Amino acid sequence: VSTQSTGKQWYQRRVRADNTGCNAIVCIVFQILSVPLLYVYYQFGTISMSAQLGIMFVLGFFSNGPYALITTAVSADLGTSEAVRGSAQALATVSAIIDGSGSIGATLGPYITSVLTNKKTGPDKYKNVFFVLEASAFVAALCLIRVMIKEISRLRVRSPEENKSESRSKVVYSLIKKNSED
């Protein structure tokens, strides 16, 4: 009973958070906010351990939030399309492809960091690394602009009631419930 009520509470919170279904707008705002936070971390992260932890916490929120949103929203969008509707295997394949793409970035990151810091010494050793991170966050936001424009135009055309009824959370929750019954 407690697991069911916890799932229902999660679903209700998620529906409230996803009434518009505009994930690209959220991702762009988070990515753009992470750019100055990276600069703040570079400048002030070495002041104290508490400053470093605080800035890293906020930075992790703004940088990991879009990643989690993109992996779940894109997986749900692709997995619930007409071509693969009802296929748990197709949804799992889409999720694996998206997570695998993130693994490529996780593999290249340390290599790029070592190349950028190999020949430098002193306090500016990681300056180029932070510049690349800032540029990457900004480019990620730019890549979502086309999707954001579609989301904004969709919101302008439809009424608020229609926006609420087309929540991705409802689709994802119904898929989860269907798969748990199988």
Secondary structure, DSSP 8 states (H G I E B T S, - for coil): -HHHHHHHHHHHHHHHHTSS--HHHHHHHHHHHHHHHHHHHHHHTTS-HHHHHHHHHHHHHHHHHHHHHHHHHHHHHHHTSTTTTT-HHHHHHHHHHHHHHHHHHHHHHHHHHHHHHTT--STTTTHHHHHHHHHHHHHHHHHTHHHHHHHHHHHHHS-HHHHHHT-HHHHHHHHHHHHHH-
